[in-house]
């Protein structure tokens, strides 16, 4: 990602924001989501809790529907 930096400045010329190309923004969001998944995985592994099958987890989350 070779983004050109474009800043938003206030009346004093101080940088207060940044403008991003929409594709760069989407790529950043994708990478943040992946990082969030990695962190959640690392946290789960470190917890030492017993792993359960995905289908079982969904059953427990959804529970009996009324």
C-alpha positions in Angstrom: 0.0 0.0 0.0 1.8 3.1 -1.2 -0.6 5.8 0.0 0.0 9.4 -0.6 -0.4 11.3 2.7 -3.1 14.0 2.6 -3.7 15.8 5.8 -6.6 18.0 7.1 -5.3 21.0 8.9 -6.9 23.5 11.2 -6.7 27.3 11.0 -3.3 27.2 12.6 -1.9 24.7 10.1 -1.9 21.9 12.6 -2.6 18.5 11.3 -5.9 17.3 12.7 -6.9 14.5 10.3 -5.9 12.5 7.3 -7.6 11.7 4.1 -7.3 8.2 2.7 -8.0 6.6 -0.6 -11.1 4.4 -0.2 -9.2 1.3 -1.3 -6.4 2.0 1.2 -9.1 2.5 3.9 -10.7 -0.8 3.1 -7.3 -2.6 3.1 -6.6 -1.1 6.6 -10.0 -2.3 7.9 -9.3 -5.8 6.5 -5.9 -6.0 8.2 -7.4 -4.7 11.5 -10.1 -7.4 11.3 -7.4 -10.1 10.7 -5.3 -8.7 13.6 -8.4 -8.9 15.9 -8.9 -12.5 14.9 -5.2 -13.3 15.6 -5.4 -11.6 19.0 -8.6 -13.5 19.9 -7.0 -16.8 18.9 -3.8 -16.0 20.9 -6.0 -15.1 23.9 -8.0 -18.3 23.6 -4.9 -20.4 23.4 -3.3 -18.7 26.4 -6.4 -19.2 28.5 -5.9 -23.0 28.7 -9.6 -23.6 28.3 -10.7 -26.8 26.7 -11.5 -26.4 23.0 -14.9 -27.5 21.8 -16.1 -28.2 18.3 -17.4 -25.2 16.3 -20.8 -26.7 15.9 -21.1 -27.3 19.7 -20.1 -23.7 20.4 -22.8 -22.4 18.0 -25.4 -24.7 19.7 -24.4 -23.2 23.1 -24.5 -19.7 21.9 -27.8 -20.0 20.1 -29.4 -22.1 22.8 -33.0 -23.3 22.6 -35.0 -20.9 20.3 -38.5 -20.1 21.4 
